[in-house]
């Protein structure tokens, strides 16, 4: 793995997933055994210790979309990066995979870093969601809302994302939905402990 690809992993874990870094050991994995419960009743495990499934274990996968984060690598001026999201369906779980590739002009040629962002057990869906393709959009949106709570923590409206670039309408609509709910803390107080 070249140094630019390592920078992708560093930026993904530190700046996108907000994992603490331990010198000599890398990013700290999530330790919570308790899932986040979304407004739709989905039990989401976010940024925990998970193993990316082998391709043979996948039933299906879909691209959700991508966006350009203008400050994907903090401390490096001009180090933007493309964040992309995929929705994977395995025999046992729904998974969101997040990928980050820093701008090659600034950071050098590299391969994107990939990590599991969120996981939902298929056998733990609430009664209002069915384990069918018709529910995939709601399930993936709810999983991403948990992540957006951290990613967009310091933004109050979608208009403040004027330096961000969205490549896909589906992902943009999920971000719009997040900001519509942001001022409703009872509904979207996902990462806060009470």
N, C-alpha and C positions, 0 to 999 in steps of 0.2 A: 504494500500500500504506500503510495507516494505521500509526501508531506501535504500536498494540497487536498488530497482525499481525507487525510487525518484532520485537516482544518474543517472539512465539511462535518465530520463526526463531532468534533469539539463544539462547533457552532450549533449543530442540531441539538445536542444534549444540553448545552449550557443556555443558549439563547432562545431556543424554540420549545424545548421540553422542560426548561427551568430546573434541571437536575444539578445538584451541587457537585463540584469536582473535588476529588481527593488526590493530592499529588502522589504519583506512583501507583495509583489504583484506578484512575479514570472516574467516570460519572457514577454517582450513587444511584442505585436502583430504588424504586418506590418500595415502601415497606408496609403500606396499609393493607390489611386483610379485609377491610370493609369497602364495598363499592360506593360510588357516588350514585344517589338516586335522582334521576332527572324528573322534570315536570310530567313526562309521559309515563313515569314509573319504571324506567329502564335502569338496570343495575350495571353501572359502567366502572370497570377497573381502568384507571388512568395512569400511564407512565410507570407501571409496576415491573416486576421481573417476569418476563414472558419469553418463550422461545418462539421464534418465527417458524411457522410450520413448513415442512417440506412441500414442494409443489404437488406431489401425489396426494397430499392430504386436502388440497383445496377443491372445493366443489365449484366455486365461481369467484371471479373478482371483477371489479369495475373501477374505472377511474372516476373520482369525484371532481377533481379539478386542480388547478395550480394558481399560485400568485407569486409576485415578486415582493419580497420583504426588503425594504430599502436599507435596513441596518441589521442584516442577518448575522454579521460577525461584529459584535461590539468591540470598540477599540481600534478598528481598522476603517478609516474613512473610505467611503465608496464601496465597501464590501457588502453589496446587496446579494441576495440569493433567491433562487426559485424554490419555493416549498410546494410539494405536490402531495396529494392525498389519494389513497386507494381504499376501497371497501372490499374486504376479503370475506368469503363465506367458507368455513371448513365444516367438517361433520359435527363439530361440537361448539364452535364459536363464530361470532361476528367480530371482525378485527378491522381497525383502521391502521393502515401503514402510512407513515409520513416519511417523505424523502426531502433532503436539502442538498442543493448544489450551489455553492458560492460562485459569484461572478468570476469567470476564468480570466478576464482581462486584468482584474485586480489580484486574484488569488492563485492563478495558474491553472493548468489543465488538470482535471480530476474526474473521479467517478462520484455520483451522488451517494450520500450517506442515507441509510434507511433504518428505521426503528419501528417497533409497535407503539402506536400512540395510545390506543384504547382497545379494550376487549370486553365483549358481552357474551355470556354463556347462552347458547340458543335455547336450552331447556329452562331458562329463567325469565322468559319474556312475560311482561304483564298481560293480563287478559285482554286489554284493548289493542294489542299488537299481535298479529298472526305471523307465524314462521313461514312467510311466503314472500315472493319477489315484490308484491304490492306494498309491503312494509319497509323495504330496503331504504327508501329515501328518508323516511321518518327515523328509522334506526340510526342511519349514518349521520343525519343531522343532529340528533340528540347526543351521539357520541362526540361529535365535533364541538357542540356547545360547551361541553365540559372543558375542552382544550382552549376554546376562544376566551373563556373566562380569564385564563392566564395570559394568553398571547396578546389580547387587546385590553389588558388591565388598565393601562394608562390612557385609553381613548374613551371619550364619552359618546361619540357619534361616528357613523360611517363617513361623514364628510371630513373628519379629521384624518382619514386614511388617504389623503390626497397624493402622497408619495408612493403608495402601494399600487401595484398593477394586478388586476385580476384577469386571468386568461380564460376563465370558464364561467358561464352564466349560473350553473348549478352551485358552484362554490360561492359565488358572489351572493346568490339568494340566501344561502345559509348564513353568511356574514351579516347580511341585511336583517335577517330574522333575529340573530343574536343581539344586534343593537336595538331592535324594536323591543326586546325583552329586558335589556340591560337596566333600565330604570324601574324594573319591577323586581326588587330584591327577594320577595317571597317566592317567586317563580324561578329565578335564575341565580340564587345564592348557592351555586353548586359546590364551590371549593371552600366555603367558609364553614368553620366548625361553630356550633352554637352551644 
